[in-house]
Amino acid sequence: MSRNLLLLLIGVLAVCLIGAGYLYYKERQSGIDIEINEHGVTIEGN
């Protein structure tokens, strides 16, 4: 494998890991969700 291809593969894997970590972090955050729509106000706690 050429060096450029190997570096590209490592870069793609790093981006995937960072993205997965960010999504995991966002899912783990606790808080409340407030939704306002035509049915009224909905408040949900995590």
PQR file of N, CA, C, O and H, with PARSE charges and radii, in Angstrom:
ATOM      1  N   MET A   1       0.851  -1.182   0.000 -0.4000 1.5000
ATOM      2  CA  MET A   1       0.000   0.000   0.000 -0.0000 2.0000
ATOM      3  C   MET A   1       0.894   1.242   0.000  0.5500 1.7000
ATOM      4  O   MET A   1       1.912   1.285   0.692 -0.5500 1.4000
ATOM      5  N   SER A   2       0.511   2.225  -0.765 -0.4000 1.5000
ATOM      6  CA  SER A   2       1.319   3.433  -0.807 -0.0000 2.0000
ATOM      7  C   SER A   2       1.103   4.245   0.463  0.5500 1.7000
ATOM      8  O   SER A   2       0.100   4.089   1.160 -0.5500 1.4000
ATOM      9  H   SER A   2      -0.315   2.189  -1.327  0.4000 1.0000
ATOM     10  N   ARG A   3       2.054   5.101   0.742 -0.4000 1.5000
ATOM     11  CA  ARG A   3       2.008   5.920   1.956 -0.0000 2.0000
ATOM     12  C   ARG A   3       0.804   6.859   1.941  0.5500 1.7000
ATOM     13  O   ARG A   3       0.158   7.040   2.973 -0.5500 1.4000
ATOM     14  H   ARG A   3       2.869   5.227   0.176  0.4000 1.0000
ATOM     15  N   ASN A   4       0.489   7.461   0.790 -0.4000 1.5000
ATOM     16  CA  ASN A   4      -0.642   8.389   0.712 -0.0000 2.0000
ATOM     17  C   ASN A   4      -1.965   7.683   0.989  0.5500 1.7000
ATOM     18  O   ASN A   4      -2.835   8.232   1.665 -0.5500 1.4000
ATOM     19  H   ASN A   4       1.013   7.314  -0.048  0.4000 1.0000
ATOM     20  N   LEU A   5      -2.115   6.479   0.472 -0.4000 1.5000
ATOM     21  CA  LEU A   5      -3.341   5.722   0.710 -0.0000 2.0000
ATOM     22  C   LEU A   5      -3.473   5.358   2.189  0.5500 1.7000
ATOM     23  O   LEU A   5      -4.567   5.411   2.751 -0.5500 1.4000
ATOM     24  H   LEU A   5      -1.408   6.033  -0.077  0.4000 1.0000
ATOM     25  N   LEU A   6      -2.369   4.995   2.806 -0.4000 1.5000
ATOM     26  CA  LEU A   6      -2.380   4.659   4.225 -0.0000 2.0000
ATOM     27  C   LEU A   6      -2.748   5.875   5.070  0.5500 1.7000
ATOM     28  O   LEU A   6      -3.532   5.755   6.012 -0.5500 1.4000
ATOM     29  H   LEU A   6      -1.480   4.953   2.349  0.4000 1.0000
ATOM     30  N   LEU A   7      -2.200   7.032   4.752 -0.4000 1.5000
ATOM     31  CA  LEU A   7      -2.533   8.253   5.484 -0.0000 2.0000
ATOM     32  C   LEU A   7      -3.995   8.639   5.280  0.5500 1.7000
ATOM     33  O   LEU A   7      -4.654   9.105   6.209 -0.5500 1.4000
ATOM     34  H   LEU A   7      -1.563   7.130   3.987  0.4000 1.0000
ATOM     35  N   LEU A   8      -4.496   8.447   4.073 -0.4000 1.5000
ATOM     36  CA  LEU A   8      -5.906   8.724   3.799 -0.0000 2.0000
ATOM     37  C   LEU A   8      -6.801   7.799   4.618  0.5500 1.7000
ATOM     38  O   LEU A   8      -7.798   8.246   5.185 -0.5500 1.4000
ATOM     39  H   LEU A   8      -3.960   8.069   3.318  0.4000 1.0000
ATOM     40  N   LEU A   9      -6.458   6.527   4.685 -0.4000 1.5000
ATOM     41  CA  LEU A   9      -7.226   5.561   5.463 -0.0000 2.0000
ATOM     42  C   LEU A   9      -7.217   5.919   6.947  0.5500 1.7000
ATOM     43  O   LEU A   9      -8.255   5.840   7.605 -0.5500 1.4000
ATOM     44  H   LEU A   9      -5.648   6.164   4.225  0.4000 1.0000
ATOM     45  N   ILE A  10      -6.078   6.305   7.475 -0.4000 1.5000
ATOM     46  CA  ILE A  10      -5.986   6.718   8.878 -0.0000 2.0000
ATOM     47  C   ILE A  10      -6.820   7.967   9.120  0.5500 1.7000
ATOM     48  O   ILE A  10      -7.483   8.074  10.152 -0.5500 1.4000
ATOM     49  H   ILE A  10      -5.235   6.369   6.942  0.4000 1.0000
ATOM     50  N   GLY A  11      -6.799   8.908   8.192 -0.4000 1.5000
ATOM     51  CA  GLY A  11      -7.605  10.121   8.322 -0.0000 2.0000
ATOM     52  C   GLY A  11      -9.090   9.828   8.320  0.5500 1.7000
ATOM     53  O   GLY A  11      -9.835  10.397   9.118 -0.5500 1.4000
ATOM     54  H   GLY A  11      -6.261   8.821   7.353  0.4000 1.0000
ATOM     55  N   VAL A  12      -9.531   8.947   7.435 -0.4000 1.5000
ATOM     56  CA  VAL A  12     -10.951   8.583   7.374 -0.0000 2.0000
ATOM     57  C   VAL A  12     -11.376   7.897   8.670  0.5500 1.7000
ATOM     58  O   VAL A  12     -12.451   8.186   9.196 -0.5500 1.4000
ATOM     59  H   VAL A  12      -8.925   8.485   6.787  0.4000 1.0000
ATOM     60  N   LEU A  13     -10.558   7.004   9.183 -0.4000 1.5000
ATOM     61  CA  LEU A  13     -10.879   6.331  10.443 -0.0000 2.0000
ATOM     62  C   LEU A  13     -10.934   7.319  11.603  0.5500 1.7000
ATOM     63  O   LEU A  13     -11.792   7.198  12.476 -0.5500 1.4000
ATOM     64  H   LEU A  13      -9.685   6.769   8.756  0.4000 1.0000
ATOM     65  N   ALA A  14     -10.030   8.292  11.621 -0.4000 1.5000
ATOM     66  CA  ALA A  14     -10.036   9.301  12.681 -0.0000 2.0000
ATOM     67  C   ALA A  14     -11.307  10.137  12.629  0.5500 1.7000
ATOM     68  O   ALA A  14     -11.902  10.421  13.668 -0.5500 1.4000
ATOM     69  H   ALA A  14      -9.332   8.390  10.912  0.4000 1.0000
ATOM     70  N   VAL A  15     -11.730  10.534  11.435 -0.4000 1.5000
ATOM     71  CA  VAL A  15     -12.963  11.312  11.290 -0.0000 2.0000
ATOM     72  C   VAL A  15     -14.163  10.493  11.752  0.5500 1.7000
ATOM     73  O   VAL A  15     -15.053  11.022  12.418 -0.5500 1.4000
ATOM     74  H   VAL A  15     -11.246  10.304  10.591  0.4000 1.0000
ATOM     75  N   CYS A  16     -14.195   9.220  11.408 -0.4000 1.5000
ATOM     76  CA  CYS A  16     -15.300   8.355  11.846 -0.0000 2.0000
ATOM     77  C   CYS A  16     -15.333   8.227  13.368  0.5500 1.7000
ATOM     78  O   CYS A  16     -16.407   8.277  13.967 -0.5500 1.4000
ATOM     79  H   CYS A  16     -13.472   8.790  10.868  0.4000 1.0000
ATOM     80  N   LEU A  17     -14.183   8.065  13.990 -0.4000 1.5000
ATOM     81  CA  LEU A  17     -14.135   7.956  15.445 -0.0000 2.0000
ATOM     82  C   LEU A  17     -14.569   9.246  16.122  0.5500 1.7000
ATOM     83  O   LEU A  17     -15.279   9.211  17.127 -0.5500 1.4000
ATOM     84  H   LEU A  17     -13.310   8.025  13.502  0.4000 1.0000
ATOM     85  N   ILE A  18     -14.151  10.381  15.584 -0.4000 1.5000
ATOM     86  CA  ILE A  18     -14.553  11.669  16.149 -0.0000 2.0000
ATOM     87  C   ILE A  18     -16.056  11.855  16.006  0.5500 1.7000
ATOM     88  O   ILE A  18     -16.716  12.305  16.943 -0.5500 1.4000
ATOM     89  H   ILE A  18     -13.574  10.410  14.768  0.4000 1.0000
ATOM     90  N   GLY A  19     -16.599  11.518  14.856 -0.4000 1.5000
ATOM     91  CA  GLY A  19     -18.041  11.628  14.643 -0.0000 2.0000
ATOM     92  C   GLY A  19     -18.826  10.720  15.578  0.5500 1.7000
ATOM     93  O   GLY A  19     -19.838  11.141  16.138 -0.5500 1.4000
ATOM     94  H   GLY A  19     -16.063  11.153  14.095  0.4000 1.0000
ATOM     95  N   ALA A  20     -18.380   9.493  15.753 -0.4000 1.5000
ATOM     96  CA  ALA A  20     -19.064   8.562  16.652 -0.0000 2.0000
ATOM     97  C   ALA A  20     -18.978   9.048  18.097  0.5500 1.7000
ATOM     98  O   ALA A  20     -19.943   8.924  18.850 -0.5500 1.4000
ATOM     99  H   ALA A  20     -17.558   9.152  15.298  0.4000 1.0000
ATOM    100  N   GLY A  21     -17.843   9.593  18.481 -0.4000 1.5000
ATOM    101  CA  GLY A  21     -17.695  10.135  19.830 -0.0000 2.0000
ATOM    102  C   GLY A  21     -18.610  11.315  20.074  0.5500 1.7000
ATOM    103  O   GLY A  21     -19.184  11.448  21.155 -0.5500 1.4000
ATOM    104  H   GLY A  21     -17.059   9.694  17.869  0.4000 1.0000
ATOM    105  N   TYR A  22     -18.750  12.168  19.080 -0.4000 1.5000
ATOM    106  CA  TYR A  22     -19.641  13.322  19.205 -0.0000 2.0000
ATOM    107  C   TYR A  22     -21.096  12.876  19.350  0.5500 1.7000
ATOM    108  O   TYR A  22     -21.825  13.396  20.193 -0.5500 1.4000
ATOM    109  H   TYR A  22     -18.283  12.059  18.202  0.4000 1.0000
ATOM    110  N   LEU A  23     -21.513  11.921  18.534 -0.4000 1.5000
ATOM    111  CA  LEU A  23     -22.886  11.420  18.624 -0.0000 2.0000
ATOM    112  C   LEU A  23     -23.147  10.761  19.976  0.5500 1.7000
ATOM    113  O   LEU A  23     -24.218  10.938  20.556 -0.5500 1.4000
ATOM    114  H   LEU A  23     -20.920  11.498  17.849  0.4000 1.0000
ATOM    115  N   TYR A  24     -22.180  10.006  20.475 -0.4000 1.5000
ATOM    116  CA  TYR A  24     -22.320   9.378  21.788 -0.0000 2.0000
ATOM    117  C   TYR A  24     -22.444  10.437  22.875  0.5500 1.7000
ATOM    118  O   TYR A  24     -23.268  10.306  23.780 -0.5500 1.4000
ATOM    119  H   TYR A  24     -21.310   9.862  20.003  0.4000 1.0000
ATOM    120  N   TYR A  25     -21.633  11.482  22.791 -0.4000 1.5000
ATOM    121  CA  TYR A  25     -21.681  12.573  23.765 -0.0000 2.0000
ATOM    122  C   TYR A  25     -23.042  13.255  23.749  0.5500 1.7000
ATOM    123  O   TYR A  25     -23.605  13.537  24.807 -0.5500 1.4000
ATOM    124  H   TYR A  25     -20.964  11.589  22.055  0.4000 1.0000
ATOM    125  N   LYS A  26     -23.575  13.524  22.561 -0.4000 1.5000
ATOM    126  CA  LYS A  26     -24.872  14.194  22.460 -0.0000 2.0000
ATOM    127  C   LYS A  26     -25.993  13.317  23.021  0.5500 1.7000
ATOM    128  O   LYS A  26     -26.931  13.837  23.624 -0.5500 1.4000
ATOM    129  H   LYS A  26     -23.117  13.295  21.702  0.4000 1.0000
ATOM    130  N   GLU A  27     -25.912  12.012  22.836 -0.4000 1.5000
ATOM    131  CA  GLU A  27     -26.935  11.107  23.353 -0.0000 2.0000
ATOM    132  C   GLU A  27     -26.874  10.991  24.869  0.5500 1.7000
ATOM    133  O   GLU A  27     -27.902  10.767  25.509 -0.5500 1.4000
ATOM    134  H   GLU A  27     -25.150  11.589  22.346  0.4000 1.0000
ATOM    135  N   ARG A  28     -25.700  11.137  25.450 -0.4000 1.5000
ATOM    136  CA  ARG A  28     -25.534  10.970  26.890 -0.0000 2.0000
ATOM    137  C   ARG A  28     -25.905  12.217  27.678  0.5500 1.7000
ATOM    138  O   ARG A  28     -26.089  12.134  28.893 -0.5500 1.4000
ATOM    139  H   ARG A  28     -24.865  11.319  24.930  0.4000 1.0000
ATOM    140  N   GLN A  29     -26.019  13.357  27.032 -0.4000 1.5000
ATOM    141  CA  GLN A  29     -26.330  14.591  27.746 -0.0000 2.0000
ATOM    142  C   GLN A  29     -27.708  14.495  28.377  0.5500 1.7000
ATOM    143  O   GLN A  29     -28.672  14.062  27.747 -0.5500 1.4000
ATOM    144  H   GLN A  29     -25.869  13.424  26.046  0.4000 1.0000
ATOM    145  N   SER A  30     -27.777  14.908  29.637 -0.4000 1.5000
ATOM    146  CA  SER A  30     -29.078  14.936  30.286 -0.0000 2.0000
ATOM    147  C   SER A  30     -29.630  16.354  30.217  0.5500 1.7000
ATOM    148  O   SER A  30     -28.882  17.320  30.063 -0.5500 1.4000
ATOM    149  H   SER A  30     -26.994  15.260  30.149  0.4000 1.0000
ATOM    150  N   GLY A  31     -30.914  16.460  30.330 -0.4000 1.5000
ATOM    151  CA  GLY A  31     -31.544  17.764  30.257 -0.0000 2.0000
ATOM    152  C   GLY A  31     -33.015  17.611  29.952  0.5500 1.7000
ATOM    153  O   GLY A  31     -33.602  16.546  30.147 -0.5500 1.4000
ATOM    154  H   GLY A  31     -31.521  15.676  30.455  0.4000 1.0000
ATOM    155  N   ILE A  32     -33.596  18.682  29.475 -0.4000 1.5000
ATOM    156  CA  ILE A  32     -35.008  18.640  29.129 -0.0000 2.0000
ATOM    157  C   ILE A  32     -35.188  19.047  27.678  0.5500 1.7000
ATOM    158  O   ILE A  32     -34.429  19.848  27.134 -0.5500 1.4000
ATOM    159  H   ILE A  32     -33.120  19.546  29.316  0.4000 1.0000
ATOM    160  N   ASP A  33     -36.205  18.478  27.077 -0.4000 1.5000
ATOM    161  CA  ASP A  33     -36.590  18.839  25.715 -0.0000 2.0000
ATOM    162  C   ASP A  33     -37.924  19.565  25.782  0.5500 1.7000
ATOM    163  O   ASP A  33     -38.899  19.046  26.326 -0.5500 1.4000
ATOM    164  H   ASP A  33     -36.822  17.828  27.519  0.4000 1.0000
ATOM    165  N   ILE A  34     -37.959  20.764  25.228 -0.4000 1.5000
ATOM    166  CA  ILE A  34     -39.191  21.539  25.190 -0.0000 2.0000
ATOM    167  C   ILE A  34     -39.625  21.656  23.741  0.5500 1.7000
ATOM    168  O   ILE A  34     -38.867  22.133  22.896 -0.5500 1.4000
ATOM    169  H   ILE A  34     -37.167  21.185  24.786  0.4000 1.0000
ATOM    170  N   GLU A  35     -40.844  21.221  23.452 -0.4000 1.5000
ATOM    171  CA  GLU A  35     -41.367  21.260  22.090 -0.0000 2.0000
ATOM    172  C   GLU A  35     -42.679  22.029  22.084  0.5500 1.7000
ATOM    173  O   GLU A  35     -43.586  21.751  22.869 -0.5500 1.4000
ATOM    174  H   GLU A  35     -41.460  20.834  24.138  0.4000 1.0000
ATOM    175  N   ILE A  36     -42.760  22.998  21.189 -0.4000 1.5000
ATOM    176  CA  ILE A  36     -43.981  23.787  21.045 -0.0000 2.0000
ATOM    177  C   ILE A  36     -44.522  23.548  19.643  0.5500 1.7000
ATOM    178  O   ILE A  36     -43.842  23.819  18.653 -0.5500 1.4000
ATOM    179  H   ILE A  36     -42.023  23.224  20.552  0.4000 1.0000
ATOM    180  N   ASN A  37     -45.754  23.035  19.561 -0.4000 1.5000
ATOM    181  CA  ASN A  37     -46.364  22.781  18.258 -0.0000 2.0000
ATOM    182  C   ASN A  37     -47.852  23.083  18.336  0.5500 1.7000
ATOM    183  O   ASN A  37     -48.317  23.698  19.295 -0.5500 1.4000
ATOM    184  H   ASN A  37     -46.306  22.814  20.365  0.4000 1.0000
ATOM    185  N   GLU A  38     -48.595  22.650  17.329 -0.4000 1.5000
ATOM    186  CA  GLU A  38     -50.023  22.969  17.284 -0.0000 2.0000
ATOM    187  C   GLU A  38     -50.820  22.260  18.377  0.5500 1.7000
ATOM    188  O   GLU A  38     -51.954  22.646  18.658 -0.5500 1.4000
ATOM    189  H   GLU A  38     -48.217  22.150  16.550  0.4000 1.0000
ATOM    190  N   HIS A  39     -50.241  21.227  18.998 -0.4000 1.5000
ATOM    191  CA  HIS A  39     -50.929  20.501  20.064 -0.0000 2.0000
ATOM    192  C   HIS A  39     -50.640  21.092  21.441  0.5500 1.7000
ATOM    193  O   HIS A  39     -51.226  20.653  22.431 -0.5500 1.4000
ATOM    194  H   HIS A  39     -49.320  20.913  18.770  0.4000 1.0000
ATOM    195  N   GLY A  40     -49.758  22.069  21.522 -0.4000 1.5000
ATOM    196  CA  GLY A  40     -49.426  22.698  22.801 -0.0000 2.0000
ATOM    197  C   GLY A  40     -47.946  22.570  23.097  0.5500 1.7000
ATOM    198  O   GLY A  40     -47.121  22.440  22.192 -0.5500 1.4000
ATOM    199  H   GLY A  40     -49.282  22.425  20.718  0.4000 1.0000
ATOM    200  N   VAL A  41     -47.628  22.611  24.375 -0.4000 1.5000
ATOM    201  CA  VAL A  41     -46.242  22.561  24.830 -0.0000 2.0000
ATOM    202  C   VAL A  41     -45.980  21.187  25.441  0.5500 1.7000
ATOM    203  O   VAL A  41     -46.768  20.699  26.252 -0.5500 1.4000
ATOM    204  H   VAL A  41     -48.298  22.717  25.109  0.4000 1.0000
ATOM    205  N   THR A  42     -44.877  20.573  25.048 -0.4000 1.5000
ATOM    206  CA  THR A  42     -44.471  19.285  25.598 -0.0000 2.0000
ATOM    207  C   THR A  42     -43.099  19.449  26.231  0.5500 1.7000
ATOM    208  O   THR A  42     -42.178  19.971  25.603 -0.5500 1.4000
ATOM    209  H   THR A  42     -44.237  20.969  24.390  0.4000 1.0000
ATOM    210  N   ILE A  43     -42.964  19.003  27.474 -0.4000 1.5000
ATOM    211  CA  ILE A  43     -41.683  19.054  28.175 -0.0000 2.0000
ATOM    212  C   ILE A  43     -41.332  17.633  28.582  0.5500 1.7000
ATOM    213  O   ILE A  43     -42.098  16.971  29.283 -0.5500 1.4000
ATOM    214  H   ILE A  43     -43.712  18.578  27.984  0.4000 1.0000
ATOM    215  N   GLU A  44     -40.172  17.169  28.141 -0.4000 1.5000
ATOM    216  CA  GLU A  44     -39.716  15.821  28.462 -0.0000 2.0000
ATOM    217  C   GLU A  44     -38.359  15.902  29.130  0.5500 1.7000
ATOM    218  O   GLU A  44     -37.458  16.578  28.635 -0.5500 1.4000
ATOM    219  H   GLU A  44     -39.550  17.707  27.572  0.4000 1.0000
ATOM    220  N   GLY A  45     -38.211  15.221  30.244 -0.4000 1.5000
ATOM    221  CA  GLY A  45     -36.926  15.150  30.925 -0.0000 2.0000
ATOM    222  C   GLY A  45     -36.176  13.908  30.521  0.5500 1.7000
ATOM    223  O   GLY A  45     -36.775  12.851  30.321 -0.5500 1.4000
ATOM    224  H   GLY A  45     -38.943  14.672  30.646  0.4000 1.0000
ATOM    225  N   ASN A  46     -34.855  14.025  30.397 -0.4000 1.5000
ATOM    226  CA  ASN A  46     -34.041  12.867  30.016 -0.0000 2.0000
ATOM    227  C   ASN A  46     -33.507  12.200  31.246  0.5500 1.7000
ATOM    228  O   ASN A  46     -32.795  11.201  31.147 -0.5500 1.4000
ATOM    229  H   ASN A  46     -34.368  14.883  30.560  0.4000 1.0000
TER
END
